[in-house]
């Protein structure tokens, strides 16, 4: 019997970016990002073998949950500039957002743009009731992104032995005013 997993990773487009599925050709840049102690300062720094496990885990989330991570590609150049996710962790029912911009592209607003697209997808397309992000206290750039996205601090927790803050945003329910007849 032949069995195939088939999943569809939605493409998201912003003014400058395309969010798309991970591809094998994306791995070298991904692995270099996780191997760089500066780039991975607020992540789990990893050697190539560990990076492969993370890369495959992130790509595989689409099969398990129908949500996961996107590769972020600059439309004008076709260059991979980072990755962004709207995904679920095993132990948490609330969708989580995550974003990483690769070091050569820091400071260009790509994290804001990609994370805003992922947030919109989570809240408005998937209709998730809330999303959260886990951010290390010293990660000033991610804290700024979270603020721009309207995520607010909820509590502290720990991930992989590191203290992080939980920042959350609920989906706003647009309520139309009740019309009365005159």
N, C-alpha and C positions, 0 to 999 in steps of 0.2 A: 504494500500500500504506500502510495506517495503522498506525503503531507507537506504543505508549505505554510509558513507563517506569512501572511500578507498584511502589511500595515501601510497607512498613508500618513505621511508627515505633511501637514499643511504648509504651504509656502506663505510667508507673510512679507509684505513689501512696505517700505517706508520711503521717504524722499530719497535717501541715499543708499539704503540697504535692502538686501534680500535675506530673509531667514529661511533656511532650507535644511534638508536632512544632512546628517554627517555622511561623508564619503571617505573611502580608504585613503584617498589622496590628501585629506585634511589632517591625517594623523601626525605627520612630522612636525607641523607647526604647533599642534596641540601638545605633543610630547615635549617640545622645546619650552613651551610656556610653563608646564608643570615642573620641569627640571631647573628652571631659572629661579634662584632663591629670592630675587627681588619680585618677579612676577607672581610667584606662588607664596609670597609672604603671608597672605591671609587665607590660603588654601592648604591643601595637603601636598607638600612638595613631594615629587615622585620621580623615580627613575623611569626609563623607557618601558620596562615590563609593567610596572605599576600604572603608568599612564595608559597603556593599552587596556588594562582591566577597567579603568575609569571611563575611557573612551567608549568601550563596548557596553559597559553598564549604562552610560548615558544614552547611547543610541538605542539600546534594548528596552528602555523604559516605555517607548512608544508601543511596543508589543504587549507589555504587561498592563499598562494603565491608559493607553491612548493619549498620553501626554509625555513630554520629555524635553530634550535639549535640541536646539537648532544651531547649526553653523551659521555665523553671521558673515556675509559676503558684501563687500562694497560694490555697488552696481557699476560705478564708473570704471573701475579697474579690474573687477573680478577677484580681487585679493581677499583672502580670509582675514578678518580683523578681530575675530573673537567668537564667543559662543554665548547663548542665552537660553535659559530653561524656564519652563512652567511645568512642574512635575510634582510627583508625590513621593515622599519617603515612606518606607514600609510602615513605620510606627506612627505616622501622623496623617489624619484625614484631611488636613487643610493643604491646598495646593501651594507649593513653594516656588518663588521666583529666584533665579540666580543669574548672574551675568559676569562675564570675564572679557575684557578687551586685551588683546595681545599687546605687549609692551611697545612695539614700534608705532602703535596707533593710539596710545594714551593721549588724553587731553583734546581729542577731536569731537567729543560728544557722541561717539558711537554707542557707549554703554547706555546713555540716556535714551537714545533713539530706539535701540533694540529692546531694551527692557520695557519701554512704553508700549511697543508693539506686542510683546509677550503679555503684558498686563491687560491690554485691551482684549486680546484673544481669550485670556483666562476669564475675565469678568463679563465681557459683553458677548462673546461668541459661545464659549463653553457654559457661561452663566454660573460659574463657581460663586458660592456665597461670600467667599473671602480668599485672600491670598496672603502669604507671609514671606518674609526674607530673613535669613539668619546672617547677621553681619558682626564681624569682630569689632570690638570697641575702637581700635586704632585704625580701622579702614575708612579713613575720611572720605575718599572718593566714592565708595559704595554708600556711605551714609548720606552723602549729598544726592546721589541718584535716588535713594529711597525717599528722601524728603521731596524731591521733585515729583516722584510718583504718588505722593500722598500717603505713603506708609508711615505709621506712627509706632513709636516704641510701646511694647506690651510688657515684656519681662526679659529676664536673663535665663540662659540655659547653657548647655555644653554640647559641643559636637566634636567628635574625634579628640577629646581631651582638651579642647580649646573653649574658652568662654566666648559666647556670642550673645548678641541681643536679638530678640524676636521683634520684628517690625511687621505690622499687619495693616491691611486695608480691606474693608468690606465693600461689597458691591452696593452701590447706591440704587435704591429703588425709586425710579422716577414716578412721582405721583402727580397725576393730572388733577387740577382743582375741580371740585364738583361744580357742575354748571346747574344753575337753577333757572327755571323759566320765569320770566317776568309776567 
